Amino acid sequence: MATKKVTKSKTPEKKIFTDSEYSVKRIYQKSSKKRPTEDAGKYPFTRGIHPGMFRERFWTMRQYSGFGDAKLTNERFKFMLEKGQTGLSMAFDLPTQIGYDSDSSQAEGEVGKVGVSITSIKDMMTAFDGIPLGKVSSSMTINSTASTLLAYYIAVGESQGFKSHELRGTTQNDILKEYIARNTYIYPPQPSMRLIGDMIEFCAEKVPSWYPVSISGYHMREAGCTATQEIAFTLANAIAYIQTCLDKGLKIDDFAPRLSFFFCCTIEFFEEVAKFRVARKVYAKILKEKFHAKNPRSLQLKFHTQTSGESLTAQQPNNNIVRVAIQTMAAVAGGTQSLHTNSRDEALALPTQESAKIALRTQQIVAHESGITKTADPLAGSYYLEELCDQIEADVWKYLKKIEKMGGSVKAIEKGFFQSEIRANAYRLKKETDDADRVIVGVNKYAEKEEQPELLRIDDRVEIQQKKALKKLRADRDSKKLEKALSAMQSAADTEENLMPYIVTAAKAFATTGEISNTFREVFGEYRPKEVF
């Protein structure tokens, strides 16, 4: 019998891409390129910033909390600490973020809705009542009013008996990404950069264990940029902040060890791990070769990660538990220093207490049960991962050179470069989802009808109570002392003096968030973008 001839299929192999549009091969083999052989904890820190990584100590489990008034937030803080959270992370409502008091017409309907309302040092005292600030690390997601909120925190710490040098934590304080993607800015770029430089200088001297800025790629990624753009744009902003400090006369090794970063972690597992490795490597080279830092700690990119809120779905919210678990594994395999895991219901509302606990338990299970923490670099030697790193790194350097030619981040923002790049990729991602080329389980595939879960609702009485508390505060405080503090702060704003000591004095005189911001508005003006993203 004749043997039937076997012919190869002429059907072309399907092309597959990562989220950032890097082509994915069917299989990866050993490359002739030189791969990282240095140990974890060694320059350029591709494999992690500490020799033992999580074998020695887990990352800080820092769940993002804050809603309603300071009392409600204090209760949530204590609940999460009781459940094993190891650091605090504070969310603020929109009026606090953009410098308006609860009784301002601009704040109507927004008080306490997306975070806690903090209008004065009294609210900050309530939020941390019974929580010793010298013994806990706190992160505050605040930008335009970061100097004011840090001043409150310092004053509260002192009222508890802790000196400023005993306080540990982070203020996000990254205004450049606000102009790019998030829009909770107040002042134009130059005075905003001045405030950030003042905070970095002040903290280096007075609050040495504080990270005064957390340079953030998270919000740009959530707005739609790729993994490569997230790293490139974040590092370009870092260069701008560093140059601001150097222009103030600071030395690189005096402040660089206290710079920190904040990244998003989406569900494209290997690409996210590669992104974190590249970020460490490129940053280390920038600090060493461009800024000539000598202290090894100056070269280390230390970062907080938050799982992707944009990836969560309102449909079938329990699916989000699985998404967050995968993202948690990627962040840990990528070597994060602290982590917030989003809750299952955050596409619908602020998380309930039960949902927040599940999110925390996700981190704890990964830490204690997954085995991923048993070796310093669990994905070392992956051919796929290494090639992704090569591709991302090459494109990051291309972006950085392009931004440098434009005159740096501020100039690139003014030209709308970052905004247009993000918008183009966001459109691509949305179209892929709408066309079902990108499968979102429970949304454009495996959809089904289901009842909405119980959600956290913020009572409108919070706004009424905050207005009453403000009225009482204004009646009880020493008005002459307040006027003197605000007047001195306004005069200093017209000079090149560091503004932080004046802001702390105003905070202790019971100045409100709105009053401090309005004083600076009179001097600096308000930012009006040419192009709204």
C-alpha positions as CSV (number, residue, x, y, z in Angstrom):
1,M,0.0,0.0,0.0
2,A,1.3,3.4,-0.9
3,T,2.2,5.7,2.0
4,K,0.1,8.9,2.0
5,K,2.3,12.0,1.7
6,V,2.0,14.4,4.8
7,T,2.0,18.0,3.8
8,K,2.6,20.9,6.2
9,S,-0.3,23.3,6.8
10,K,-0.2,26.4,4.7
11,T,-2.2,28.3,7.3
12,P,0.0,31.1,8.7
13,E,0.8,31.0,12.3
14,K,-1.4,33.4,14.3
15,K,0.4,36.5,15.4
16,I,0.1,37.2,19.2
17,F,1.1,40.3,21.0
18,T,1.5,41.5,24.6
19,D,-0.6,44.4,25.9
20,S,2.1,46.8,24.9
21,E,2.2,45.3,21.4
22,Y,5.4,43.3,21.6
23,S,5.2,40.3,19.3
24,V,5.2,37.0,21.2
25,K,7.0,34.0,19.7
26,R,5.7,30.4,19.9
27,I,8.8,29.4,21.9
28,Y,11.9,31.2,23.3
29,Q,15.4,29.8,23.2
30,K,18.7,30.8,24.7
31,S,19.9,34.1,23.2
32,S,23.4,35.1,22.3
33,K,22.9,38.4,24.1
34,K,24.6,38.9,27.4
35,R,22.2,38.5,30.3
36,P,22.3,39.8,33.8
37,T,24.6,37.8,35.9
38,E,25.0,40.2,38.9
39,D,23.5,39.1,42.2
40,A,20.3,40.7,43.6
41,G,21.2,43.8,45.6
42,K,24.0,44.7,43.1
43,Y,24.1,47.4,40.5
44,P,22.1,47.9,38.2
45,F,19.6,46.0,40.5
46,T,17.8,44.2,37.7
47,R,17.2,41.3,40.0
48,G,16.1,43.3,43.0
49,I,17.5,46.0,45.4
50,H,18.2,43.6,48.3
51,P,20.3,40.5,48.2
52,G,17.7,38.2,49.8
53,M,14.6,40.1,48.8
54,F,11.5,38.5,50.4
55,R,13.5,35.6,51.9
56,E,14.5,38.1,54.6
57,R,11.4,40.3,54.9
58,F,8.1,40.7,53.1
59,W,7.0,43.8,51.3
60,T,4.9,46.3,53.2
61,M,1.2,45.4,52.9
62,R,-0.2,48.9,52.6
63,Q,-3.9,48.9,51.8
64,Y,-5.3,52.2,50.5
65,S,-8.1,53.4,52.9
66,G,-10.0,56.6,53.5
67,F,-13.6,57.7,53.1
68,G,-16.2,59.9,54.7
69,D,-14.9,61.8,57.7
70,A,-11.8,61.3,59.8
71,K,-13.6,59.2,62.4
72,L,-14.8,56.6,59.8
73,T,-11.3,56.5,58.3
74,N,-9.7,56.0,61.7
75,E,-12.0,53.0,62.3
76,R,-11.1,51.4,58.9
77,F,-7.3,52.0,59.7
78,K,-7.6,50.2,63.0
79,F,-9.7,47.3,61.4
80,M,-7.0,46.7,58.7
81,L,-4.1,46.9,61.2
82,E,-5.9,44.3,63.3
83,K,-6.2,42.1,60.3
84,G,-2.4,42.2,59.7
85,Q,-1.9,45.2,57.4
86,T,1.7,46.5,57.9
87,G,1.4,50.1,56.7
88,L,-1.2,52.8,56.3
89,S,-2.2,54.4,53.0
90,M,-4.5,57.4,53.1
91,A,-7.0,58.4,50.4
92,F,-8.4,61.9,50.3
93,D,-11.6,63.3,48.9
94,L,-11.6,65.5,45.8
95,P,-11.9,68.9,47.7
96,T,-8.9,68.0,49.9
97,Q,-6.9,67.0,46.8
98,I,-7.5,70.4,45.0
99,G,-7.4,72.7,48.0
100,Y,-11.0,73.5,48.9
101,D,-12.7,73.3,52.3
102,S,-15.8,71.3,52.8
103,D,-18.0,74.4,52.9
104,S,-16.7,75.8,49.6
105,S,-19.2,75.8,46.7
106,Q,-16.6,73.9,44.7
107,A,-16.8,71.0,47.2
108,E,-20.6,70.5,47.1
109,G,-21.5,66.9,46.7
110,E,-17.9,65.6,46.9
111,V,-17.1,65.8,50.6
112,G,-15.9,62.4,51.8
113,K,-17.0,60.6,48.6
114,V,-13.7,59.2,47.1
115,G,-11.6,59.6,50.2
116,V,-11.5,61.2,53.6
117,S,-12.2,64.9,54.1
118,I,-9.3,66.6,55.8
119,T,-9.8,70.3,56.3
120,S,-7.5,71.0,59.2
121,I,-5.1,69.6,61.7
122,K,-8.1,68.6,63.8
123,D,-9.3,66.2,61.1
124,M,-5.8,64.7,60.9
125,M,-5.7,64.2,64.7
126,T,-9.0,62.3,64.5
127,A,-7.9,60.2,61.6
128,F,-4.8,58.9,63.6
129,D,-6.3,58.9,67.0
130,G,-4.9,55.9,68.9
131,I,-2.4,55.2,66.2
132,P,1.2,56.2,67.2
133,L,2.7,57.9,64.2
134,G,6.3,57.2,65.3
135,K,5.6,53.5,65.1
136,V,3.7,53.2,61.9
137,S,4.6,54.0,58.3
138,S,2.0,56.1,56.5
139,S,1.5,56.8,52.8
140,M,-0.6,59.8,51.6
141,T,-1.9,59.9,48.1
142,I,-1.9,63.6,47.7
143,N,-0.3,65.9,45.2
144,S,-1.3,69.6,44.9
145,T,-1.8,70.0,48.6
146,A,0.9,67.5,49.7
147,S,2.9,70.2,51.6
148,T,-0.2,71.0,53.6
149,L,-1.1,67.4,54.5
150,L,2.5,66.7,55.4
151,A,2.5,69.7,57.7
152,Y,-0.7,68.4,59.4
153,Y,1.0,65.0,59.8
154,I,4.2,66.5,61.3
155,A,2.1,68.6,63.7
156,V,0.0,65.6,64.8
157,G,3.1,63.5,65.3
158,E,4.5,66.2,67.6
159,S,1.2,66.4,69.5
160,Q,1.7,62.6,70.2
161,G,5.2,63.2,71.4
162,F,7.1,62.2,68.3
163,K,9.7,64.4,66.7
164,S,9.7,64.9,62.9
165,H,12.8,62.7,62.4
166,E,10.9,59.8,64.0
167,L,8.1,59.9,61.3
168,R,8.2,57.4,58.5
169,G,6.1,57.4,55.3
170,T,5.5,58.8,51.9
171,T,3.7,61.7,50.2
172,Q,2.9,61.0,46.5
173,N,3.5,64.7,45.7
174,D,4.0,64.0,42.0
175,I,2.4,67.0,40.2
176,L,3.8,66.3,36.7
177,K,1.6,63.2,36.2
178,E,-1.4,65.4,37.3
179,Y,-0.8,67.6,34.3
180,I,-0.4,64.5,32.1
181,A,-3.2,62.2,33.2
182,R,-5.1,62.9,36.4
183,N,-5.8,66.7,36.5
184,T,-6.0,67.4,40.3
185,Y,-3.6,70.3,40.0
186,I,-3.9,73.8,41.4
187,Y,-0.9,75.9,40.4
188,P,1.1,76.2,37.2
189,P,4.0,73.9,36.8
190,Q,6.9,76.2,37.9
191,P,5.5,77.1,41.4
192,S,4.3,73.5,41.8
193,M,7.8,72.2,41.1
194,R,9.1,74.8,43.6
195,L,6.8,73.4,46.3
196,I,8.0,69.9,45.6
197,G,11.7,71.0,45.7
198,D,11.0,72.7,49.1
199,M,9.5,69.5,50.5
200,I,12.4,67.4,49.3
201,E,14.9,69.9,50.9
202,F,12.9,70.2,54.1
203,C,12.5,66.4,54.5
204,A,16.1,65.8,53.9
205,E,16.9,67.9,56.9
206,K,13.9,67.6,59.2
207,V,12.1,64.4,58.3
208,P,14.9,62.2,57.0
209,S,12.9,58.9,57.1
210,W,10.2,60.3,54.9
211,Y,9.9,59.9,51.2
212,P,8.7,63.4,50.1
213,V,7.8,62.3,46.6
214,S,6.6,59.1,45.0
215,I,7.0,59.5,41.3
216,S,4.0,57.8,39.8
217,G,3.5,55.9,36.6
218,Y,0.3,54.4,38.0
219,H,-2.2,57.0,36.9
220,M,-0.6,57.3,33.4
221,R,-1.0,53.5,33.0
222,E,-4.6,53.6,34.2
223,A,-5.3,56.4,31.7
224,G,-4.1,54.1,28.9
225,C,-0.3,54.1,28.3
226,T,1.7,51.0,27.7
227,A,4.1,49.3,30.1
228,T,7.0,50.9,28.2
229,Q,5.4,54.4,28.3
230,E,4.7,54.0,32.0
231,I,8.4,53.5,32.7
232,A,9.7,56.1,30.3
233,F,7.3,58.9,31.3
234,T,7.8,58.2,35.0
235,L,11.6,58.3,34.7
236,A,11.4,61.4,32.6
237,N,9.5,63.1,35.4
238,A,12.0,61.8,37.9
239,I,14.8,63.5,36.0
240,A,12.8,66.8,36.1
241,Y,12.4,66.5,39.9
242,I,16.0,65.7,40.4
243,Q,17.1,68.6,38.3
244,T,14.8,70.9,40.4
245,C,16.6,69.8,43.5
246,L,20.1,70.2,42.0
247,D,19.1,73.7,40.9
248,K,18.3,74.5,44.5
249,G,21.9,73.7,45.4
250,L,21.2,70.2,46.9
251,K,23.7,67.4,46.3
252,I,22.4,64.3,44.6
253,D,23.3,61.9,47.4
254,D,21.7,64.1,50.0
255,F,18.2,63.5,48.6
256,A,18.2,60.7,46.0
257,P,18.0,57.9,48.6
258,R,14.6,59.3,49.7
259,L,13.0,59.4,46.2
260,S,10.5,56.7,45.7
261,F,8.2,55.4,42.8
262,F,4.7,54.2,42.4
263,F,3.7,51.8,39.6
264,C,0.6,50.0,38.3
265,C,0.5,46.3,37.9
266,T,-1.9,45.0,35.3
267,I,-2.7,41.4,34.4
268,E,-0.1,40.8,31.6
269,F,2.0,38.8,34.0
270,F,5.4,38.5,32.3
271,E,5.3,41.9,30.7
272,E,4.7,43.5,34.1
273,V,7.6,41.6,35.7
274,A,9.9,42.7,32.9
275,K,8.7,46.3,33.3
276,F,9.8,46.4,36.9
277,R,13.2,44.9,36.2
278,V,13.8,47.4,33.4
279,A,12.7,50.3,35.6
280,R,15.3,49.4,38.2
281,K,18.0,49.0,35.6
282,V,17.4,52.1,33.6
283,Y,17.0,54.3,36.8
284,A,20.2,53.0,38.2
285,K,22.1,53.9,35.0
286,I,20.5,57.4,34.9
287,L,21.5,58.2,38.5
288,K,25.0,56.8,38.0
289,E,25.9,58.1,34.5
290,K,23.8,61.3,34.2
291,F,23.7,62.5,37.8
292,H,27.0,60.9,39.1
293,A,25.5,59.6,42.3
294,K,28.0,57.7,44.5
295,N,25.8,56.3,47.3
296,P,24.5,52.9,46.2
297,R,21.2,53.7,47.9
298,S,20.8,56.7,45.5
299,L,20.9,54.2,42.6
300,Q,18.1,52.0,43.9
301,L,14.6,52.4,42.5
302,K,12.3,51.8,45.4
303,F,8.7,51.4,44.5
304,H,5.2,50.9,45.7
305,T,2.8,49.0,43.5
306,Q,-1.0,49.0,43.2
307,T,-2.9,46.5,41.3
308,S,-4.8,47.9,38.3
309,G,-8.1,49.5,39.1
310,E,-8.8,50.0,35.4
311,S,-8.7,46.2,34.9
312,L,-11.5,45.6,37.4
313,T,-15.1,45.1,36.1
314,A,-18.4,46.1,37.4
315,Q,-19.8,42.9,35.9
316,Q,-19.2,39.7,37.9
317,P,-17.1,41.6,40.5
318,N,-15.9,38.4,42.2
319,N,-13.8,37.7,39.1
320,N,-11.8,40.7,40.2
321,I,-10.4,38.6,43.1
322,V,-8.7,36.4,40.6
323,R,-7.4,39.3,38.6
324,V,-5.9,40.9,41.7
325,A,-4.3,37.6,42.7
326,I,-2.5,37.4,39.4
327,Q,-1.4,41.0,39.5
328,T,-0.2,40.5,43.1
329,M,2.0,37.6,42.0
330,A,3.5,39.8,39.2
331,A,4.2,42.6,41.6
332,V,6.0,40.3,44.0
333,A,7.9,38.5,41.3
334,G,8.9,42.0,40.0
335,G,10.3,42.9,43.4
336,T,8.0,45.6,44.8
337,Q,8.8,47.2,48.2
338,S,5.1,47.8,49.2
339,L,1.8,46.8,47.7
340,H,-1.9,47.7,47.7
341,T,-4.3,45.1,46.4
342,N,-7.5,46.5,45.0
343,S,-10.8,45.2,46.3
344,R,-13.4,43.2,44.2
345,D,-16.0,46.0,44.3
346,E,-13.9,49.0,43.4
347,A,-15.4,49.2,39.9
348,L,-18.7,50.0,41.6
349,A,-17.9,51.9,44.8
350,L,-15.3,52.3,47.6
351,P,-14.6,48.9,49.1
352,T,-16.7,47.4,51.9
353,Q,-14.8,46.2,55.0
354,E,-15.2,42.6,53.9
355,S,-13.9,43.3,50.4
356,A,-10.9,45.1,51.8
357,K,-10.1,42.2,54.1
358,I,-10.2,39.7,51.1
359,A,-7.8,42.0,49.2
360,L,-5.4,42.0,52.2
361,R,-5.7,38.2,52.6
362,T,-4.7,37.9,48.9
363,Q,-1.3,39.5,49.7
364,Q,-0.9,37.3,52.8
365,I,-1.6,34.1,50.9
366,V,0.9,35.0,48.2
367,A,3.5,35.9,50.9
368,H,3.0,32.8,53.1
369,E,1.7,30.1,50.8
370,S,2.7,30.5,47.2
371,G,6.4,29.8,47.6
372,I,7.3,32.7,45.3
373,T,9.1,34.4,48.2
374,K,11.5,31.6,48.8
375,T,14.1,32.7,46.3
376,A,15.3,36.3,45.6
377,D,14.6,36.2,41.8
378,P,12.2,33.4,41.0
379,L,12.0,34.2,37.3
380,A,15.7,34.5,36.6
381,G,16.7,32.8,33.4
382,S,13.4,32.9,31.7
383,Y,14.2,33.3,28.0
384,Y,10.8,35.0,27.4
385,L,11.2,37.4,30.2
386,E,14.7,38.3,29.2
387,E,13.7,39.1,25.6
388,L,10.8,41.2,26.9
389,C,13.2,43.1,29.1
390,D,15.5,43.8,26.0
391,Q,12.5,45.1,24.0
392,I,11.1,47.3,26.7
393,E,14.5,48.7,27.7
394,A,15.4,49.7,24.2
395,D,12.1,51.5,23.7
396,V,12.3,53.3,27.1
397,W,15.7,54.8,26.1
398,K,14.2,55.9,22.8
399,Y,11.4,57.7,24.7
400,L,13.8,59.3,27.2
401,K,16.0,60.7,24.4
402,K,13.0,62.0,22.6
403,I,11.7,63.8,25.7
404,E,15.2,65.2,26.4
405,K,15.3,66.7,22.9
406,M,11.9,68.4,23.7
407,G,13.5,70.1,26.7
408,G,12.4,67.7,29.4
409,S,9.1,66.7,31.0
410,V,7.6,70.1,31.6
411,K,8.2,71.1,28.0
412,A,6.8,67.8,26.8
413,I,3.7,68.3,28.9
414,E,3.2,71.8,27.6
415,K,3.4,70.5,24.1
416,G,0.8,67.7,24.9
417,F,3.3,65.0,24.0
418,F,2.6,62.6,26.9
419,Q,-1.2,63.3,26.6
420,S,-1.4,62.4,22.9
421,E,0.7,59.3,23.3
422,I,-1.5,58.0,26.1
423,R,-4.7,58.9,24.3
424,A,-3.7,57.0,21.2
425,N,-2.9,53.8,23.1
426,A,-6.1,54.2,25.2
427,Y,-8.1,54.3,22.0
428,R,-6.4,51.1,20.7
429,L,-7.2,49.2,24.0
430,K,-10.8,50.4,24.0
431,K,-11.3,49.4,20.4
432,E,-9.8,46.0,20.9
433,T,-12.2,45.4,23.8
434,D,-15.2,46.7,21.9
435,D,-14.4,44.4,19.0
436,A,-13.8,41.5,21.3
437,D,-10.2,41.1,20.1
438,R,-9.3,41.6,23.7
439,V,-11.3,39.2,25.9
440,I,-12.6,40.5,29.2
441,V,-14.2,37.6,31.0
442,G,-17.7,38.5,32.2
443,V,-17.9,41.6,29.9
444,N,-17.5,40.7,26.2
445,K,-17.3,36.9,26.8
446,Y,-19.1,34.6,29.4
447,A,-21.4,37.5,30.3
448,E,-24.4,36.7,32.5
449,K,-27.0,38.5,34.5
450,E,-26.4,38.8,38.2
451,E,-27.5,40.9,41.2
452,Q,-25.4,43.8,42.4
453,P,-23.5,43.1,45.6
454,E,-23.9,45.2,48.7
455,L,-21.9,48.4,48.3
456,L,-20.4,51.0,50.6
457,R,-22.4,54.3,50.4
458,I,-21.1,57.6,51.9
459,D,-23.9,59.4,53.8
460,D,-24.5,63.0,52.7
461,R,-24.6,63.8,56.4
462,V,-20.8,63.7,56.3
463,E,-20.8,67.0,54.4
464,I,-23.2,68.6,56.8
465,Q,-21.1,67.5,59.8
466,Q,-17.8,68.7,58.2
467,K,-19.4,72.2,57.5
468,K,-20.5,72.4,61.2
469,A,-17.0,71.4,62.4
470,L,-15.4,74.0,60.2
471,K,-17.7,76.7,61.5
472,K,-16.7,75.8,65.1
473,L,-13.0,75.6,64.2
474,R,-13.0,79.1,62.8
475,A,-14.9,80.5,65.9
476,D,-12.5,78.8,68.4
477,R,-9.1,79.5,66.9
478,D,-6.8,82.5,67.5
479,S,-7.6,84.7,64.5
480,K,-4.6,87.0,65.0
481,K,-2.2,84.1,65.2
482,L,-3.7,82.6,62.1
483,E,-3.6,85.9,60.1
484,K,0.1,86.4,61.1
485,A,0.9,82.8,59.9
486,L,-0.9,83.1,56.6
487,S,0.6,86.6,56.0
488,A,4.2,85.3,56.6
489,M,3.5,82.4,54.3
490,Q,2.3,84.6,51.5
491,S,5.3,87.0,51.9
492,A,7.7,84.0,51.7
493,A,6.0,82.7,48.6
494,D,7.2,85.9,46.8
495,T,10.8,85.1,47.7
496,E,13.0,82.0,47.2
497,E,12.7,80.9,50.9
498,N,11.7,77.3,51.6
499,L,7.9,77.4,52.2
500,M,7.6,74.3,54.4
501,P,8.4,75.9,57.8
502,Y,5.7,78.5,57.0
503,I,3.1,75.9,56.1
504,V,3.8,73.9,59.3
505,T,3.3,77.1,61.3
506,A,0.0,77.8,59.5
507,A,-1.1,74.3,60.1
508,K,-0.4,74.6,63.9
509,A,-2.4,77.9,63.9
510,F,-5.4,75.8,62.6
511,A,-5.4,77.2,59.1
512,T,-7.6,75.1,56.8
513,T,-6.6,73.3,53.7
514,G,-8.6,75.8,51.6
515,E,-7.0,78.8,53.4
516,I,-3.5,77.6,52.8
517,S,-4.3,76.8,49.1
518,N,-6.0,80.1,48.5
519,T,-3.1,82.0,49.9
520,F,-0.8,80.4,47.4
521,R,-3.4,80.9,44.6
522,E,-3.1,84.6,45.2
523,V,0.6,84.4,44.6
524,F,1.0,81.6,42.1
525,G,-2.3,81.7,40.2
526,E,-4.1,78.6,38.9
527,Y,-3.2,76.3,36.0
528,R,-5.3,76.4,32.9
529,P,-4.3,73.6,30.4
530,K,-4.2,74.3,26.7
531,E,-5.4,70.7,26.1
532,V,-7.6,68.7,28.4
533,F,-6.9,65.0,28.5
